[in-house]
């Protein structure tokens, strides 16, 4: 075998959505902050994103967590996706912690104090719950999250008039009541929900009167919370309830007076698997606006320990990604 590159990875899924934690093979990255190291990876090594996440080694919805050194926190972590980069990812952070636990690599004292993680969005705090020494859930205290724009109305292709709120939870979401779209809210119609979400995203981002949105979160009320379906791209949706999306939803509900500090919120994915969440305190956003500190609890499960191989004569070294 004419091997030119090897990468060791731990694959997990958080409520169904994959995280590939890369434990070896990433070259040293330049930069003092995690954001700078992420930007160096994007500028110099973006071909590795395709190798690690695209077919034939990955798929359209693949995500990865890349641990790096941090000068500000116990650990640095940035996130890459098959189609983009994001400043923060809740499900991948949960997957990363579960991967550390599976390999006995949680830092000393984690059961008592947790750990701080520097991400491109800022420093977050992660703790866990344990039974008989085994990790049973990961608790993520996210960056300040806030409602950016309320009652934004757009004309979306194929849908007509849609009203949404725009909120930040580490990345920026359009939050849309799913009852505005005439589709069954289930996994069997995920492709049609993707098309609806992208139509809304394109309509919103064609305007300049509000923040640009990264993803669209459809929500459908259930007892104690809502079922979430986050549309990432035209053929990609978040299988998990979405940690950053849940954070944005908490900020929206708190700003509208519909969720008090400390009150529980249940965020289910389209498969019925939940995160639980709450607002733990009020804060200020990055531009001084009223914000909240969200806390999201979920769990990831290990699916593989792998060594990814690139042979020297592989004609698809950067992988491929069907649209």
C-alpha positions in Angstrom: 0.0 0.0 0.0 1.5 3.3 -1.1 0.3 5.4 1.8 0.9 9.1 1.8 -1.3 10.3 4.7 -2.8 8.7 7.8 -5.4 10.2 10.1 -6.7 8.6 13.3 -10.3 9.5 14.1 -13.1 8.7 16.6 -16.5 8.7 15.0 -19.6 9.4 17.2 -23.1 10.5 16.7 -25.0 13.0 18.9 -28.7 12.1 18.6 -28.0 10.9 15.1 -25.7 13.5 13.8 -22.1 12.5 13.2 -18.9 14.0 14.7 -15.5 12.8 13.5 -13.0 13.8 16.2 -9.5 13.9 14.5 -7.0 12.7 17.0 -3.9 12.6 14.8 -2.8 13.7 11.3 -3.5 17.4 11.3 -0.3 19.4 10.6 0.7 22.1 13.1 -1.3 25.2 12.6 -0.2 28.8 13.0 -2.0 31.3 15.2 -2.3 32.4 18.8 -6.0 31.9 19.1 -8.2 29.0 18.1 -9.9 31.2 15.5 -6.5 32.0 14.0 -5.6 28.3 13.9 -8.9 27.5 12.3 -8.3 30.2 9.7 -4.8 28.9 9.0 -6.3 25.4 8.4 -8.9 26.9 6.0 -6.3 28.9 4.1 -3.6 26.3 3.9 -5.1 22.9 4.5 -8.7 23.1 3.2 -8.1 20.0 1.0 -7.9 18.0 4.2 -11.6 18.9 4.9 -12.6 17.1 1.7 -10.3 14.2 2.4 -11.7 13.7 5.9 -15.4 14.5 5.4 -16.4 14.1 1.7 -17.2 10.8 0.0 -15.7 8.2 -0.2 -14.6 8.5 3.5 -17.6 10.7 4.6 -20.9 12.1 3.3 -22.8 15.3 2.8 -23.8 15.8 6.5 -20.4 14.9 8.0 -18.9 17.2 10.7 -15.5 17.1 12.4 -14.1 18.4 15.7 -10.4 19.3 15.5 -8.6 19.7 18.9 -5.8 22.4 19.0 -3.8 24.1 21.7 -5.4 27.0 23.6 -3.7 29.8 25.5 -7.0 30.9 27.1 -8.7 27.6 28.0 -8.0 24.0 28.9 -8.5 23.0 25.3 -9.0 24.5 21.9 -11.5 23.1 19.4 -12.7 24.1 16.0 -15.3 22.6 13.7 -15.3 21.7 10.0 -18.1 20.5 7.9 -18.5 18.9 4.5 -19.6 22.2 3.1 -18.5 25.0 5.4 -16.8 26.1 8.6 -18.7 27.2 11.7 -17.5 29.2 14.7 -19.4 26.9 17.1 -21.0 23.5 17.1 -22.9 22.1 20.1 -23.4 18.5 18.8 -19.7 18.2 17.8 -18.6 19.5 21.2 -20.7 16.8 22.9 -19.3 14.2 20.5 -15.7 15.4 21.3 -16.3 15.0 25.0 -17.8 11.5 24.6 -14.8 10.6 22.5 -12.4 11.7 25.2 -14.4 9.6 27.7 -14.4 6.5 25.5 -10.6 6.6 25.3 -10.0 7.5 29.0 -8.6 10.9 27.9 -10.9 13.2 29.9 -8.6 15.6 31.9 -8.0 14.9 35.5 -10.7 16.3 37.7 -13.3 16.5 34.9 -15.9 14.7 36.9 -15.7 17.5 39.6 -15.0 20.7 37.6 -15.4 20.0 33.9 -13.2 21.9 31.5 -13.1 25.1 29.5 -12.9 25.0 25.7 -11.9 27.9 23.4 -13.8 27.9 20.1 -13.8 30.4 17.3 -17.0 31.8 18.8 -15.5 32.2 22.3 -14.8 30.2 25.5 -17.4 27.7 26.6 -17.7 25.5 29.7 -18.4 21.8 29.5 -19.2 19.4 32.4 -20.7 16.0 32.5 -22.9 13.6 34.5 -21.5 10.2 35.5 -22.9 6.9 36.8 -20.5 4.3 38.2 -17.7 6.3 36.6 -19.3 6.3 33.2 -20.2 9.5 31.3 -24.0 9.6 30.9 -24.5 13.1 29.6 -22.5 16.2 28.5 -23.6 19.6 29.7 -22.5 22.5 27.5 -22.6 26.1 28.8 -22.5 28.1 25.5 -21.4 31.6 24.5 -23.8 34.5 25.1 -26.8 34.1 22.8 -29.3 36.7 21.7 -32.3 37.6 19.6 -31.0 39.8 16.8 -34.2 40.6 14.8 -37.8 39.8 15.5 -40.8 39.3 13.2 -38.8 39.4 9.9 -41.1 38.7 7.0 -39.9 37.4 3.6 -41.3 36.1 0.4 -39.8 32.6 0.0 -39.9 30.8 -3.3 -42.6 28.1 -3.3 -43.8 29.1 0.2 -45.2 32.6 0.0 -44.9 34.9 3.0 -42.9 33.5 5.9 -42.3 35.2 9.3 -39.3 34.4 11.4 -37.0 35.6 14.2 -33.2 35.7 13.7 -31.1 34.7 16.7 -27.5 33.9 17.5 -26.4 30.9 19.5 -22.8 30.6 18.3 -23.9 30.9 14.7 -27.0 32.7 13.4 -30.3 31.1 12.8 -33.7 32.0 11.3 -36.2 30.5 13.7 -39.4 29.5 11.8 -42.6 28.1 13.2 -43.0 24.9 11.2 -46.8 25.4 11.0 -46.2 28.0 8.3 -45.1 25.2 5.9 -47.6 22.8 4.6 -45.6 19.6 5.1 -45.7 16.7 7.6 -43.0 17.4 10.2 -41.2 14.0 10.0 -38.0 12.4 8.7 -39.8 11.0 5.6 -40.2 14.6 4.3 -36.7 15.8 5.2 -35.7 16.5 1.6 -38.7 18.7 1.1 -38.0 20.5 4.4 -34.4 21.1 3.1 -35.8 22.8 0.0 -38.2 24.9 2.1 -35.4 25.9 4.5 -33.0 26.9 1.7 -35.8 29.0 0.0 -36.2 30.9 3.3 -32.5 31.3 3.8 -31.9 32.6 0.3 -34.8 35.1 0.7 -33.5 36.3 4.0 -29.9 36.7 2.8 -30.9 38.6 -0.3 -31.9 41.4 2.0 -29.6 43.7 4.0 -31.9 44.9 6.7 -31.0 42.1 9.1 -28.2 39.8 10.0 -27.2 37.1 7.5 -28.4 33.6 8.6 -26.3 30.5 8.5 -29.1 28.0 8.9 -32.9 27.7 9.3 -34.4 26.1 12.4 -38.0 24.9 12.0 -39.7 24.3 15.4 -42.9 22.6 16.2 -44.3 22.8 19.7 -44.4 19.8 22.0 -45.1 19.6 25.7 -42.2 21.4 27.5 -40.5 22.6 24.4 -40.4 21.9 20.6 -39.2 19.5 18.0 -36.4 21.0 15.9 -35.3 20.5 12.3 -32.3 22.5 11.3 -31.7 22.9 7.6 -28.0 23.3 6.8 -27.9 23.3 3.0 -30.1 22.2 0.1 -29.3 18.5 0.8 -28.2 18.6 4.4 -30.1 18.8 7.7 -29.0 18.4 11.3 -30.0 15.1 12.6 -29.6 16.3 16.2 -31.8 18.9 18.0 -28.8 21.2 17.4 -26.9 22.7 20.3 -26.3 26.2 18.8 -29.8 26.2 17.4 -31.2 25.3 20.8 -29.2 28.1 22.3 -30.6 30.6 19.7 -34.1 29.3 20.5 -33.6 29.8 24.2 -32.4 33.4 23.5 -35.5 34.0 21.4 -38.0 32.7 23.9 -36.3 34.5 26.8 -36.3 37.8 24.9 -40.0 37.4 24.2 -40.8 36.6 27.8 -41.8 33.0 27.1 -39.0 31.3 29.0 -37.7 32.3 32.4 -34.2 31.9 33.7 -33.8 28.3 35.0 -37.0 26.9 33.3 -36.4 23.7 31.5 -36.8 23.4 27.7 -37.0 20.1 25.8 -35.5 20.2 22.3 -36.3 17.1 20.3 -34.8 16.2 16.9 -36.9 14.9 14.0 -36.3 11.4 15.3 -37.7 12.2 18.8 -34.3 12.1 20.6 -34.0 15.1 23.0 -31.6 17.6 24.3 -32.6 19.4 27.5 -31.7 23.0 28.0 -32.2 26.1 30.1 -31.1 29.7 30.4 -28.7 29.9 33.3 -28.1 33.6 33.4 -28.5 36.9 31.5 -25.5 38.5 29.9 -24.4 40.8 27.1 -23.9 39.9 23.5 -20.7 40.6 21.6 -22.1 44.0 20.6 -23.5 44.9 24.0 -27.1 43.7 23.3 -29.1 41.8 25.9 -28.2 38.1 25.8 -28.4 34.9 27.8 -26.1 32.1 28.7 -27.7 28.9 27.6 -27.0 25.4 28.9 -27.6 22.4 26.7 -27.5 18.8 27.9 -27.1 15.8 25.5 -25.1 12.7 24.9 -23.1 11.2 22.0 -22.4 7.5 21.3 -19.3 6.1 19.7 -19.6 4.5 16.3 -16.0 3.8 15.2 -12.3 4.0 16.0 -10.6 4.4 12.6 -7.5 5.2 10.7 -8.2 7.0 7.5 -5.8 6.3 4.7 -4.8 8.3 1.6 -2.8 6.3 -0.9 -0.3 8.2 -3.0 -2.0 7.5 -6.3 -5.6 8.0 -5.1 -7.3 10.0 -7.9 -9.9 11.4 -5.5 -7.6 12.7 -2.8 -9.9 15.6 -2.0 -13.0 13.5 -2.1 -16.2 14.5 -3.8 -19.5 15.9 -2.6 -22.7 15.5 -4.7 -25.1 18.4 -4.6 
